[in-house]
Amino acid sequence: MLTETTVLILIFVAVLLSVFVIADRLLGRRDVAKRIERASEQKHDREDLIDKNLGSGNESIRYYLDVVKNEPANSLRMRLVQAGYFSPKALRIFNLIRLLVSLGVIAVSYIAFSVTLVGAGSFAHLVISLALGGMFFVLCSYVLERKAKKRQREFGKLFPDFMDLLLVCVDAGLGIDSALDRVTREFLVTTPDFGVQLSIVNLETRAGRPLDQALMNFAKRINVEEARTLAVLFKQSQELGASISHTLRVFSSEMREQRLIRAEEKANALPVKMLMPMALFMFPVNLVIVLVPILMTIMKMMVGLAPR
């Protein structure tokens, strides 16, 4: 028979389990509600950001178009926007940064040379410090160029994904303008830098510019050869009345084949590029490994043959 203590223990365990299950259900529902609310807020924020980027009142895109229209190709403003800096304050900030870097290098190098090179005069210290400061001033521009080239390489890697999404949207029944708008919205969420470039294409087509010209301007901005080919194909397909879907599918297939061919070319050129480093670094080591034991054996033999 169950004792009174056993019955009380069972009742306690049952009540504890009931409270645990009820609390878990309530807390789970509250967490789900919080997640739904957070997701809806993020969705609204994302839609507001997309509408802002696709709207005609986007200050960054307006500044970019103004720079492209009025500045030469090798100007500092153009290089800044090519590196991804669309703010009107970017020029002042960049000049301030490289000025502070140069002044800092001049001050640090002058103090270091004054401490280490005591025999030289202060004028020599100043000249060397100014030379180093000027070198770092130029180096800031080199870093900006490298950043722009890195950005162009990233755009080249993203272009096949852009083609796949555009082809899927066109195959689903969307027009080319609607498909481009849909793909732009996706890239504005995942890769905003590339999405801004697509936003400019959307704004140009809305303003009445033909799609092939907008894509050609897009190709000039991102400096990707596949984008130029796509613009030419769109122009030819519009003139000949060919299917956009078929054109995109053929171009996507050819583009991937060309990328594979370029990868094979780089792989085939790799042994030739590795020849000089291997000759400079590995051949002397192998030579030492082979010759040292032989030289040691010859020296032992010569020592043994010496008269005593």
C-alpha positions in Angstrom: 0.0 0.0 0.0 1.0 3.6 -0.6 1.9 5.4 2.4 0.9 9.0 3.1 4.5 10.2 2.4 4.6 8.5 -1.0 1.2 10.0 -1.9 2.4 13.5 -0.9 5.6 13.0 -3.0 3.6 11.9 -6.0 1.3 14.9 -5.7 4.3 17.3 -5.4 6.0 15.8 -8.5 2.7 16.1 -10.4 2.2 19.7 -9.4 5.8 20.5 -10.2 5.5 18.9 -13.7 2.3 20.8 -14.4 3.8 24.1 -13.4 6.8 23.4 -15.5 4.7 22.5 -18.6 2.5 25.6 -18.2 5.4 27.9 -17.7 7.2 26.4 -20.7 4.2 26.9 -22.9 3.7 30.5 -21.7 7.4 31.4 -22.1 7.5 29.7 -25.5 4.5 31.7 -26.8 6.0 34.9 -25.5 9.3 34.2 -27.2 7.5 33.4 -30.5 5.6 36.6 -30.2 8.8 38.6 -29.6 10.4 37.0 -32.6 7.5 37.7 -34.8 7.5 41.3 -33.7 11.2 41.6 -34.2 11.0 40.0 -37.6 8.2 42.4 -38.7 10.2 45.4 -37.5 13.2 44.2 -39.4 11.0 43.7 -42.4 9.6 47.2 -42.2 13.1 48.6 -41.7 14.4 46.7 -44.7 11.5 47.8 -46.9 12.1 51.4 -45.8 15.8 51.1 -46.6 15.0 49.5 -50.0 12.5 52.2 -50.9 15.0 54.9 -49.8 17.7 53.4 -52.1 15.3 53.0 -55.0 13.8 56.4 -54.6 14.8 59.4 -56.6 15.6 61.3 -53.4 18.6 59.2 -52.5 21.4 61.7 -51.7 24.2 59.2 -52.1 23.1 58.2 -55.6 22.5 61.8 -56.5 26.0 62.7 -55.4 27.4 59.7 -57.4 25.7 60.8 -60.6 26.8 64.3 -60.1 30.4 63.2 -59.7 30.2 60.9 -62.8 28.8 63.7 -64.9 31.1 66.5 -63.8 34.4 65.0 -62.7 37.1 63.5 -64.9 37.9 59.8 -64.7 41.1 60.2 -62.8 39.9 62.8 -60.3 40.0 62.1 -56.5 36.2 62.3 -56.2 35.8 59.7 -58.9 38.3 57.4 -57.3 36.5 57.8 -54.0 33.2 56.8 -55.4 34.8 53.9 -57.3 36.1 52.7 -53.9 32.6 52.9 -52.5 32.5 56.2 -50.7 29.4 58.0 -51.8 29.2 60.7 -49.1 29.9 64.3 -50.1 32.1 64.5 -47.0 34.4 61.7 -48.3 36.8 64.1 -50.0 37.4 66.2 -46.9 37.7 63.1 -44.7 40.2 61.4 -47.0 42.3 64.6 -47.3 42.2 65.0 -43.5 43.2 61.4 -42.9 46.2 61.4 -45.3 47.3 64.8 -43.9 47.2 63.6 -40.3 49.1 60.4 -41.3 51.8 62.3 -43.1 52.2 64.7 -40.2 52.3 61.9 -37.8 55.0 60.0 -39.8 57.0 63.2 -40.1 56.9 63.9 -36.3 57.6 60.3 -35.3 60.5 59.8 -37.8 62.1 63.2 -36.9 62.1 62.2 -33.2 63.4 58.7 -34.0 66.2 60.0 -36.2 67.2 62.7 -33.7 67.6 60.0 -31.1 69.3 57.3 -33.2 71.3 59.4 -35.7 73.0 61.8 -33.4 75.9 62.5 -35.7 73.8 63.9 -38.5 72.4 67.4 -38.4 68.8 68.4 -37.7 68.4 69.6 -41.3 69.2 66.0 -42.6 66.7 64.6 -40.1 64.1 67.0 -41.3 64.7 66.2 -45.0 64.4 62.4 -44.4 61.3 62.9 -42.3 59.7 65.0 -45.0 60.5 62.4 -47.6 58.9 59.7 -45.5 55.9 61.9 -44.9 55.5 62.5 -48.6 55.9 58.7 -49.3 53.0 58.0 -46.8 50.9 60.8 -48.4 51.2 59.0 -51.8 50.7 55.6 -50.1 47.2 56.7 -48.9 46.2 57.2 -52.6 47.7 53.7 -53.4 45.6 52.2 -50.6 42.5 53.9 -52.1 43.3 52.4 -55.5 43.7 49.0 -54.1 40.4 49.2 -52.3 38.7 50.2 -55.6 40.2 47.3 -57.4 39.2 44.9 -54.6 35.7 46.2 -54.9 35.7 45.6 -58.6 36.8 42.0 -58.1 34.0 41.5 -55.6 31.5 42.8 -58.2 33.0 40.3 -60.7 32.3 37.5 -58.3 28.7 38.7 -57.6 27.8 39.1 -61.3 27.1 35.4 -61.9 24.7 35.4 -58.9 23.0 38.5 -60.4 22.6 36.7 -63.7 21.1 33.6 -62.1 18.5 35.6 -60.1 17.6 37.7 -63.2 17.2 34.5 -65.2 15.0 32.9 -62.6 12.8 36.1 -62.4 12.4 36.3 -66.2 11.6 32.5 -66.4 8.9 33.0 -63.7 7.1 35.4 -66.0 8.3 38.9 -64.9 9.3 41.5 -67.4 12.9 42.5 -67.6 12.3 45.8 -65.8 10.3 44.1 -63.0 12.9 41.3 -62.8 15.7 43.9 -62.5 13.8 45.7 -59.7 13.2 42.4 -57.8 16.8 41.4 -58.1 17.9 44.9 -57.0 15.8 44.6 -53.8 17.4 41.3 -53.0 20.9 42.6 -53.4 20.1 45.7 -51.4 19.5 43.4 -48.4 22.4 40.9 -48.9 25.1 43.0 -50.6 24.2 46.7 -50.3 27.2 48.0 -52.3 26.3 46.0 -55.4 22.6 46.8 -54.8 23.3 50.5 -55.0 24.8 50.0 -58.4 21.7 48.2 -59.6 19.6 50.9 -58.0 21.2 53.4 -60.3 20.3 51.2 -63.3 16.6 51.2 -62.1 16.6 55.0 -61.7 18.1 55.5 -65.2 15.4 53.2 -66.8 12.7 55.0 -64.8 14.0 58.3 -66.1 13.6 57.0 -69.7 17.1 55.8 -70.6 17.1 52.6 -72.7 18.0 49.5 -70.7 21.1 48.7 -72.9 22.5 52.2 -72.2 21.8 51.9 -68.5 23.5 48.5 -68.4 26.5 49.9 -70.4 26.9 52.6 -67.8 26.6 50.0 -65.1 29.4 48.0 -66.8 31.6 51.1 -66.8 30.9 51.7 -63.1 31.8 48.2 -61.9 34.4 47.6 -64.6 33.3 44.0 -65.3 33.7 42.7 -68.8 30.6 40.3 -68.5 28.4 43.3 -67.8 29.5 45.0 -71.0 28.8 41.9 -73.0 25.3 41.7 -71.3 24.6 45.3 -72.4 25.6 44.5 -76.0 23.4 41.4 -76.0 20.4 43.3 -74.7 20.8 45.8 -77.4 21.1 43.2 -80.1 18.1 41.2 -78.7 16.0 44.3 -78.7 17.0 45.2 -82.3 16.4 41.6 -83.6 13.3 40.9 -81.5 14.9 37.8 -79.8 13.6 36.3 -76.6 15.1 37.9 -73.5 14.9 34.7 -71.5 16.7 32.7 -74.2 19.4 35.4 -74.5 20.0 35.4 -70.7 20.1 31.6 -70.6 22.7 31.4 -73.4 24.8 34.2 -72.0 24.8 32.7 -68.5 26.0 29.4 -69.9 28.7 31.0 -72.0 29.8 33.2 -69.1 30.3 30.2 -66.8 32.2 28.4 -69.5 34.5 31.4 -70.0 35.1 31.6 -66.2 36.0 28.0 -66.2 38.4 28.5 -69.1 40.0 31.4 -67.3 40.4 29.3 -64.2 42.1 26.6 -66.3 44.4 29.1 -67.8 45.5 30.3 -64.4 46.0 26.8 -63.2 48.1 26.0 -66.3 50.2 29.1 -65.8 50.8 28.3 -62.1 53.8 25.9 -62.7 55.6 28.5 -64.7 55.0 31.1 -62.0 56.3 28.7 -59.3 59.5 28.0 -61.2 61.4 31.0 -60.1 60.5 30.8 -56.4 61.3 27.1 -56.4 64.6 27.8 -58.1 65.5 30.5 -55.7 64.5 28.9 -52.4 64.2 25.2 -52.8 67.1 24.3 -55.2 69.8 25.7 -52.9 68.4 23.8 -49.9 68.3 20.6 -51.9 71.8 21.2 -53.2 73.0 21.6 -49.6 71.2 18.4 -48.5 72.8 16.5 -51.4 76.3 17.9 -51.3 77.0 18.2 -47.5 77.1 14.5 -46.8 79.3 13.9 -49.8 81.7 16.7 -48.8 81.8 15.3 -45.2 82.7 11.9 -46.5 85.4 13.3 -48.8 86.9 15.3 -45.9 87.0 12.2 -43.7 88.8 10.4 -46.5 91.3 13.2 -46.9 91.9 13.3 -43.2 92.5 9.5 -43.2 95.0 9.7 -46.1 97.1 12.5 -44.5 100.6 11.4 -43.3 101.1 11.1 -39.6 
